[in-house]
Amino acid sequence: MSGASKVIASELPVESILRERIAPSDFLDCFSVASEMTPRRAAEIIVDFPGWARALLRLRNVLASPFGLSADGPAAADKVGVFPVEQETGTELIAGFNDRHLDFRVSVFSDGGRMSLATWVHPHNLGGRLYLATILPFHILVVRNALARVAVSDAALR
């Protein structure tokens, strides 16, 4: 992968709609990669998980189901993967939902030839904080892999 298409930790873009949600105790991370595609197309690639990530999600669903946590997300007219699309502009797509233990949203944001993927989480209780701490190492692997796949797909289109 070339330096321009390398996935890097980055700041949430200043223009992101996601900024409205952030409170001091919330979790937020953001990674970005060079890409010219639309946020919708990038989001579709992001949620097309490779086999190893699908296996992790199946394991998460088995372990989380006794606690009543959602595996499929709520019903919605517009979804990317299992995530309901909450807002979409020409530069950003916000998807996610509120669950018993936490609220979360992802932002897929396109700006100046870079695609950012930010994750915001607002835990409701100790269970939400423990869940977040448990999945965080896997979350970072999945997000970095997702953006690497966006970069490869973007390069293939050029």
CYANA upper distance limits for C-alpha pairs under 8 A (distance plus 0.5 A):
  1 MET  CA      5 SER  CA      6.71
  1 MET  CA      6 LYS  CA      6.92
  2 SER  CA      6 LYS  CA      6.84
  4 ALA  CA     33 VAL  CA      8.02
  4 ALA  CA     34 ALA  CA      6.48
  5 SER  CA     33 VAL  CA      6.03
  5 SER  CA     34 ALA  CA      5.45
  5 SER  CA     35 SER  CA      8.15
  5 SER  CA    148 ALA  CA      8.08
  5 SER  CA    151 ALA  CA      6.31
  6 LYS  CA     33 VAL  CA      6.41
  6 LYS  CA     34 ALA  CA      7.88
  6 LYS  CA    148 ALA  CA      7.74
  7 VAL  CA     31 PHE  CA      7.09
  7 VAL  CA     32 SER  CA      6.10
  7 VAL  CA     33 VAL  CA      5.32
  7 VAL  CA    144 ARG  CA      6.84
  7 VAL  CA    147 LEU  CA      7.01
  7 VAL  CA    148 ALA  CA      6.79
  8 ILE  CA     31 PHE  CA      5.93
  8 ILE  CA     32 SER  CA      5.99
  8 ILE  CA     33 VAL  CA      7.06
  9 ALA  CA     29 ASP  CA      8.41
  9 ALA  CA     30 CYS  CA      6.49
  9 ALA  CA     31 PHE  CA      4.81
  9 ALA  CA     32 SER  CA      6.95
 10 SER  CA     30 CYS  CA      5.92
 10 SER  CA     31 PHE  CA      5.58
 10 SER  CA     32 SER  CA      6.69
 10 SER  CA    116 SER  CA      8.37
 11 GLU  CA     29 ASP  CA      8.29
 11 GLU  CA     30 CYS  CA      6.41
 11 GLU  CA     31 PHE  CA      8.05
 12 LEU  CA     16 SER  CA      7.42
 12 LEU  CA     19 ARG  CA      8.41
 12 LEU  CA     29 ASP  CA      8.13
 12 LEU  CA     30 CYS  CA      6.25
 12 LEU  CA    116 SER  CA      8.03
 12 LEU  CA    118 ALA  CA      7.02
 13 PRO  CA    109 PHE  CA      8.19
 13 PRO  CA    116 SER  CA      8.38
 14 VAL  CA     19 ARG  CA      8.11
 15 GLU  CA     19 ARG  CA      8.43
 16 SER  CA     92 GLU  CA      7.76
 16 SER  CA    107 SER  CA      8.17
 16 SER  CA    109 PHE  CA      7.77
 17 ILE  CA     92 GLU  CA      8.43
 17 ILE  CA     94 ILE  CA      8.38
 18 LEU  CA     22 ILE  CA      7.75
 18 LEU  CA     94 ILE  CA      7.93
 18 LEU  CA    105 ARG  CA      8.30
 18 LEU  CA    107 SER  CA      7.16
 18 LEU  CA    120 TRP  CA      8.15
 22 ILE  CA     26 ASP  CA      6.78
 22 ILE  CA     28 LEU  CA      8.37
 22 ILE  CA    120 TRP  CA      7.93
 25 SER  CA    122 HIS  CA      8.10
 26 ASP  CA    120 TRP  CA      7.59
 26 ASP  CA    121 VAL  CA      6.29
 26 ASP  CA    122 HIS  CA      5.41
 26 ASP  CA    123 PRO  CA      7.56
 27 PHE  CA    119 THR  CA      8.28
 27 PHE  CA    120 TRP  CA      6.13
 27 PHE  CA    121 VAL  CA      5.50
 27 PHE  CA    122 HIS  CA      7.04
 28 LEU  CA    118 ALA  CA      7.47
 28 LEU  CA    119 THR  CA      6.05
 28 LEU  CA    120 TRP  CA      5.03
 28 LEU  CA    121 VAL  CA      6.99
 29 ASP  CA    118 ALA  CA      6.00
 29 ASP  CA    119 THR  CA      5.96
 29 ASP  CA    120 TRP  CA      7.37
 30 CYS  CA    116 SER  CA      7.09
 30 CYS  CA    117 LEU  CA      6.06
 30 CYS  CA    118 ALA  CA      4.52
 30 CYS  CA    119 THR  CA      6.93
 31 PHE  CA    116 SER  CA      6.09
 31 PHE  CA    117 LEU  CA      5.94
 31 PHE  CA    118 ALA  CA      6.91
 31 PHE  CA    143 VAL  CA      8.20
 31 PHE  CA    144 ARG  CA      7.74
 31 PHE  CA    147 LEU  CA      8.39
 32 SER  CA    114 ARG  CA      6.91
 32 SER  CA    115 MET  CA      5.84
 32 SER  CA    116 SER  CA      4.58
 32 SER  CA    117 LEU  CA      6.60
 32 SER  CA    147 LEU  CA      7.50
 33 VAL  CA    114 ARG  CA      5.98
 33 VAL  CA    115 MET  CA      5.92
 33 VAL  CA    116 SER  CA      7.13
 33 VAL  CA    147 LEU  CA      6.89
 33 VAL  CA    148 ALA  CA      7.88
 33 VAL  CA    151 ALA  CA      7.04
 34 ALA  CA    113 GLY  CA      6.20
 34 ALA  CA    114 ARG  CA      4.86
 34 ALA  CA    115 MET  CA      6.62
 34 ALA  CA    151 ALA  CA      6.88
 35 SER  CA    110 SER  CA      8.34
 35 SER  CA    113 GLY  CA      5.74
 35 SER  CA    114 ARG  CA      5.57
 35 SER  CA    115 MET  CA      6.03
 35 SER  CA    150 VAL  CA      7.75
 35 SER  CA    151 ALA  CA      6.43
 35 SER  CA    154 ASP  CA      6.38
 35 SER  CA    155 ALA  CA      8.46
 36 GLU  CA    110 SER  CA      8.00
 36 GLU  CA    113 GLY  CA      5.56
 36 GLU  CA    114 ARG  CA      7.34
 36 GLU  CA    115 MET  CA      7.98
 36 GLU  CA    154 ASP  CA      7.33
 37 MET  CA     41 ARG  CA      6.98
 37 MET  CA     42 ALA  CA      7.00
 37 MET  CA    110 SER  CA      8.18
 37 MET  CA    115 MET  CA      8.46
 37 MET  CA    154 ASP  CA      7.03
 38 THR  CA     42 ALA  CA      6.73
 38 THR  CA     90 GLY  CA      8.17
 38 THR  CA     91 THR  CA      7.75
 38 THR  CA    110 SER  CA      7.26
 39 PRO  CA     43 ALA  CA      6.47
 39 PRO  CA     90 GLY  CA      8.20
 39 PRO  CA     91 THR  CA      6.87
 39 PRO  CA     92 GLU  CA      6.24
 39 PRO  CA     93 LEU  CA      6.40
 39 PRO  CA    108 VAL  CA      5.98
 39 PRO  CA    109 PHE  CA      6.42
 39 PRO  CA    110 SER  CA      6.50
 39 PRO  CA    115 MET  CA      8.05
 40 ARG  CA     44 GLU  CA      6.77
 40 ARG  CA     93 LEU  CA      7.04
 40 ARG  CA    108 VAL  CA      8.35
 41 ARG  CA     45 ILE  CA      6.97
 42 ALA  CA     46 ILE  CA      6.57
 42 ALA  CA    108 VAL  CA      7.83
 42 ALA  CA    115 MET  CA      8.45
 42 ALA  CA    150 VAL  CA      6.46
 43 ALA  CA     47 VAL  CA      6.76
 43 ALA  CA     80 VAL  CA      7.17
 43 ALA  CA     93 LEU  CA      8.31
 43 ALA  CA    108 VAL  CA      7.00
 44 GLU  CA     48 ASP  CA      6.88
 44 GLU  CA     80 VAL  CA      6.57
 44 GLU  CA     81 GLY  CA      7.82
 45 ILE  CA     49 PHE  CA      8.34
 45 ILE  CA    146 ALA  CA      7.67
 45 ILE  CA    149 ARG  CA      7.58
 45 ILE  CA    150 VAL  CA      6.76
 46 ILE  CA    143 VAL  CA      8.37
 46 ILE  CA    146 ALA  CA      5.28
 46 ILE  CA    147 LEU  CA      7.32
 46 ILE  CA    149 ARG  CA      7.94
 46 ILE  CA    150 VAL  CA      7.51
 47 VAL  CA     80 VAL  CA      7.32
 47 VAL  CA     81 GLY  CA      6.01
 47 VAL  CA    146 ALA  CA      8.15
 48 ASP  CA     81 GLY  CA      7.93
 49 PHE  CA     53 ALA  CA      6.23
 49 PHE  CA     54 ARG  CA      6.45
 49 PHE  CA    146 ALA  CA      7.94
 50 PRO  CA     54 ARG  CA      6.78
 51 GLY  CA     55 ALA  CA      6.65
 52 TRP  CA     56 LEU  CA      6.89
 53 ALA  CA     57 LEU  CA      6.76
 53 ALA  CA    142 VAL  CA      7.12
 54 ARG  CA     58 ARG  CA      6.68
 55 ALA  CA     59 LEU  CA      6.73
 56 LEU  CA     60 ARG  CA      6.63
 57 LEU  CA     61 ASN  CA      6.61
 58 ARG  CA     62 VAL  CA      6.76
 59 LEU  CA     63 LEU  CA      6.66
 60 ARG  CA     64 ALA  CA      6.30
 61 ASN  CA     65 SER  CA      6.22
 61 ASN  CA     69 LEU  CA      8.37
 61 ASN  CA     70 SER  CA      8.35
 61 ASN  CA     71 ALA  CA      6.19
 62 VAL  CA     66 PRO  CA      8.37
 64 ALA  CA     68 GLY  CA      7.34
 64 ALA  CA     69 LEU  CA      6.18
 65 SER  CA     69 LEU  CA      6.07
 65 SER  CA     70 SER  CA      7.85
 65 SER  CA     71 ALA  CA      8.14
 68 GLY  CA    100 ARG  CA      8.18
 69 LEU  CA     99 ASP  CA      7.23
 69 LEU  CA    100 ARG  CA      7.18
 69 LEU  CA    101 HIS  CA      8.21
 70 SER  CA     74 PRO  CA      8.36
 70 SER  CA     99 ASP  CA      7.35
 72 ASP  CA     82 VAL  CA      5.88
 72 ASP  CA     83 PHE  CA      8.49
 73 GLY  CA     82 VAL  CA      5.95
 73 GLY  CA     83 PHE  CA      6.61
 73 GLY  CA     84 PRO  CA      7.80
 73 GLY  CA     97 PHE  CA      7.55
 74 PRO  CA     82 VAL  CA      8.49
 74 PRO  CA     83 PHE  CA      8.46
 74 PRO  CA     84 PRO  CA      7.70
 74 PRO  CA     97 PHE  CA      7.95
 75 ALA  CA     84 PRO  CA      8.00
 76 ALA  CA     84 PRO  CA      6.17
 76 ALA  CA     85 VAL  CA      8.37
 77 ALA  CA     84 PRO  CA      8.26
 78 ASP  CA     84 PRO  CA      6.42
 78 ASP  CA     85 VAL  CA      6.13
 79 LYS  CA     83 PHE  CA      5.82
 79 LYS  CA     84 PRO  CA      4.74
 79 LYS  CA     85 VAL  CA      5.70
 79 LYS  CA     95 ALA  CA      8.25
 80 VAL  CA     84 PRO  CA      6.97
 80 VAL  CA     85 VAL  CA      7.21
 80 VAL  CA     95 ALA  CA      8.07
 83 PHE  CA     95 ALA  CA      6.13
 83 PHE  CA     96 GLY  CA      5.45
 83 PHE  CA     97 PHE  CA      7.55
 84 PRO  CA     95 ALA  CA      5.88
 84 PRO  CA     96 GLY  CA      6.08
 84 PRO  CA     97 PHE  CA      7.33
 85 VAL  CA     93 LEU  CA      7.63
 85 VAL  CA     94 ILE  CA      6.44
 85 VAL  CA     95 ALA  CA      4.73
 85 VAL  CA     96 GLY  CA      7.22
 86 GLU  CA     93 LEU  CA      8.26
 86 GLU  CA     94 ILE  CA      6.03
 86 GLU  CA     95 ALA  CA      5.74
 86 GLU  CA     96 GLY  CA      7.63
 87 GLN  CA     92 GLU  CA      8.41
 87 GLN  CA     93 LEU  CA      6.37
 87 GLN  CA     94 ILE  CA      5.65
 87 GLN  CA     95 ALA  CA      7.61
 88 GLU  CA     92 GLU  CA      6.19
 88 GLU  CA     93 LEU  CA      4.88
 88 GLU  CA     94 ILE  CA      6.78
 89 THR  CA     93 LEU  CA      6.92
 91 THR  CA    109 PHE  CA      6.13
 91 THR  CA    110 SER  CA      5.55
 91 THR  CA    111 ASP  CA      7.30
 92 GLU  CA    107 SER  CA      7.11
 92 GLU  CA    108 VAL  CA      6.02
 92 GLU  CA    109 PHE  CA      4.85
 92 GLU  CA    110 SER  CA      6.85
 93 LEU  CA    107 SER  CA      6.22
 93 LEU  CA    108 VAL  CA      5.72
 93 LEU  CA    109 PHE  CA      7.10
 94 ILE  CA    105 ARG  CA      6.99
 94 ILE  CA    106 VAL  CA      6.15
 94 ILE  CA    107 SER  CA      5.15
 94 ILE  CA    108 VAL  CA      7.10
 95 ALA  CA    105 ARG  CA      5.93
 95 ALA  CA    106 VAL  CA      5.93
 95 ALA  CA    107 SER  CA      7.25
 96 GLY  CA    103 ASP  CA      8.45
 96 GLY  CA    104 PHE  CA      6.18
 96 GLY  CA    105 ARG  CA      4.78
 96 GLY  CA    106 VAL  CA      6.71
 97 PHE  CA    103 ASP  CA      6.55
 97 PHE  CA    104 PHE  CA      6.32
 97 PHE  CA    105 ARG  CA      6.96
 98 ASN  CA    102 LEU  CA      6.71
 98 ASN  CA    103 ASP  CA      4.57
 98 ASN  CA    104 PHE  CA      6.74
 99 ASP  CA    103 ASP  CA      6.23
100 ARG  CA    124 HIS  CA      8.10
101 HIS  CA    123 PRO  CA      6.62
101 HIS  CA    124 HIS  CA      5.87
101 HIS  CA    125 ASN  CA      6.80
101 HIS  CA    127 GLY  CA      6.51
101 HIS  CA    128 GLY  CA      4.98
102 LEU  CA    121 VAL  CA      7.22
102 LEU  CA    122 HIS  CA      5.97
102 LEU  CA    123 PRO  CA      4.65
102 LEU  CA    124 HIS  CA      5.58
102 LEU  CA    125 ASN  CA      8.12
102 LEU  CA    128 GLY  CA      5.84
103 ASP  CA    121 VAL  CA      6.23
103 ASP  CA    122 HIS  CA      5.59
103 ASP  CA    123 PRO  CA      6.92
103 ASP  CA    124 HIS  CA      8.08
104 PHE  CA    119 THR  CA      7.73
104 PHE  CA    120 TRP  CA      5.99
104 PHE  CA    121 VAL  CA      4.89
104 PHE  CA    122 HIS  CA      6.78
105 ARG  CA    119 THR  CA      6.47
105 ARG  CA    120 TRP  CA      5.86
105 ARG  CA    121 VAL  CA      7.24
106 VAL  CA    117 LEU  CA      7.35
106 VAL  CA    118 ALA  CA      5.96
106 VAL  CA    119 THR  CA      5.00
106 VAL  CA    120 TRP  CA      6.74
107 SER  CA    116 SER  CA      8.02
107 SER  CA    117 LEU  CA      6.12
107 SER  CA    118 ALA  CA      5.54
107 SER  CA    119 THR  CA      7.03
108 VAL  CA    115 MET  CA      7.39
108 VAL  CA    116 SER  CA      6.17
108 VAL  CA    117 LEU  CA      5.27
108 VAL  CA    118 ALA  CA      7.19
109 PHE  CA    115 MET  CA      6.09
109 PHE  CA    116 SER  CA      5.50
109 PHE  CA    117 LEU  CA      7.03
110 SER  CA    114 ARG  CA      6.27
110 SER  CA    115 MET  CA      5.07
110 SER  CA    116 SER  CA      6.90
111 ASP  CA    115 MET  CA      7.02
117 LEU  CA    143 VAL  CA      8.05
117 LEU  CA    147 LEU  CA      8.04
123 PRO  CA    127 GLY  CA      8.45
123 PRO  CA    128 GLY  CA      5.15
123 PRO  CA    129 ARG  CA      6.16
123 PRO  CA    132 LEU  CA      8.44
124 HIS  CA    128 GLY  CA      6.41
124 HIS  CA    129 ARG  CA      8.34
125 ASN  CA    129 ARG  CA      6.99
126 LEU  CA    130 LEU  CA      6.56
127 GLY  CA    131 TYR  CA      6.50
128 GLY  CA    132 LEU  CA      6.61
129 ARG  CA    133 ALA  CA      6.67
130 LEU  CA    134 THR  CA      6.62
131 TYR  CA    135 ILE  CA      6.76
132 LEU  CA    136 LEU  CA      6.29
135 ILE  CA    139 HIS  CA      6.41
136 LEU  CA    140 ILE  CA      6.78
137 PRO  CA    141 LEU  CA      7.11
138 PHE  CA    142 VAL  CA      6.65
139 HIS  CA    143 VAL  CA      6.55
140 ILE  CA    144 ARG  CA      6.54
141 LEU  CA    145 ASN  CA      6.56
142 VAL  CA    146 ALA  CA      6.51
143 VAL  CA    147 LEU  CA      6.80
144 ARG  CA    148 ALA  CA      6.69
145 ASN  CA    149 ARG  CA      6.74
146 ALA  CA    150 VAL  CA      6.88
147 LEU  CA    151 ALA  CA      6.75
148 ALA  CA    152 VAL  CA      6.80
149 ARG  CA    153 SER  CA      6.59
150 VAL  CA    154 ASP  CA      6.47
151 ALA  CA    155 ALA  CA      6.58
152 VAL  CA    156 ALA  CA      6.70
153 SER  CA    157 LEU  CA      6.95
154 ASP  CA    158 ARG  CA      7.28
